[in-house]
Amino acid sequence: MVKKLLIAVVLSSIVSAPALAINAKFREQLIRSGCNQQTEMDGTCDIHKTKAENQQSAELNSFLRDSVRGQKVDAAYNALEGYGFKNTQPLTWVKGKQKVTLKMNNADVVTSATVAH
């Protein structure tokens, strides 16, 4: 009887112990970057960047989604110029260290705007 009780106590303590899903280094990277596990996994946040850098990337991606993708090329070019980008090559725009490459379809509509740093 005592053995059964002892086994039950040991098993219940093992089962009820909290499970830590991330280690301390990863937790620090999340804090520094402003990311959470979800945004890090889906690629919308980079744990190797600072919180400010990730915020800037998020703002640029929102701008591209709202003002460039799905727009006629002339409207997309005007939006990029208004955001401070310079057209350096056909379908390539640069602002500081950020480079946006556009793809368009046969109807002259921007189908993709890819950011490189």
N, C-alpha and C positions, 0 to 999 in steps of 0.2 A: 504494500500500500504506500509506504513512504517512497519507494523507488518510483512508482507511478506519479506520485505528487511532485517529486523532484524533477522528473522528466517533463511533466506538464509545465512547471514553472520555467525551466530552461527553454523549452520550445516557445512558450509565450513571450519570453523576453527577447528571443531572437526575431520572432515574427513582428513584434511591435517596435523594434529599433528603426529609427528613421533612415531612409535611403537617401544618400546624397548623390544627386545625378551629375554634378559638375565638380571639378576640383578647384582649388584655390586660385591657381594661375588663370584658368578660364574665367572664373568669376571676376577677377581683377580686370581682365581684358574686356569683359562685358561692361563693367562699370566705367572704365576709361573711355570706351568707344560710344557709350550711350545705347548700345544694342541690347536686345534681349535674345533669348534662345530662338524664338520664332523668326525675328528679322535677320538674325545671323544665318539661320538655316535656309531661308528663302532667297538670300542674296541681296536683300534691300539694305543691308547694313554690313560694314566690314569691321571686324574686331581689331584689325591692325591699324585702323585710322583713329583719330581723336573724335570726340563727340562733335566738335565744330566742323571737321571735315565731312563727317557723315551727314550732318545737317545740310551742308552746302550741296552735297551730292543729291540728297533727297529733294531739295528745292529745284535743282537743275532737272532732275528726272520728272518732277511735277510740271515744270515749264514745258519740257519737250512733249510730254503726254498731252497737255492741254492746248499748246499753241503751235506745235510743229507737226507731230504725227497726224496723218489724216487730212492735212491741209494741202492746197495747191502749192506748187513750188514757190511761186512769187510771194504768197502770203507767209510761207514758212521762212523764206529768206528775209522778209521784212521783220518778222518776229525775232529771228536770230540777231539781226543787226540792232534791233531795239534793245536786246538783252546784252549787247556789248560784244558780240562775236564778230570776227572778221572772216570773210570768205577768202581762203588761201589757195584753194584748188577747187575744181568742179566738185560739188557735193560735200566739201570739207570746210568746216568752220572751226576757228581757234579763238580761245579767250584765255590768256595766261597759259597755264599748263593743261587746260581742258581742251579736248578736241572732239568735235561732234561730226560723225560721218553719216550722211543721209543716203537712203535708197528710195527710189521712186518707181512707180509703175508706168505703164504706157499712157495713162491718162494724166500724167504729170502731177500725181498725188504722192506725197511723202508716205512711204509705208514703214520706214524704219529710221530711227535716229539713235545711233550708238555712241556712247561716251567712252573716251579713253583719257587716262590721266598721264 
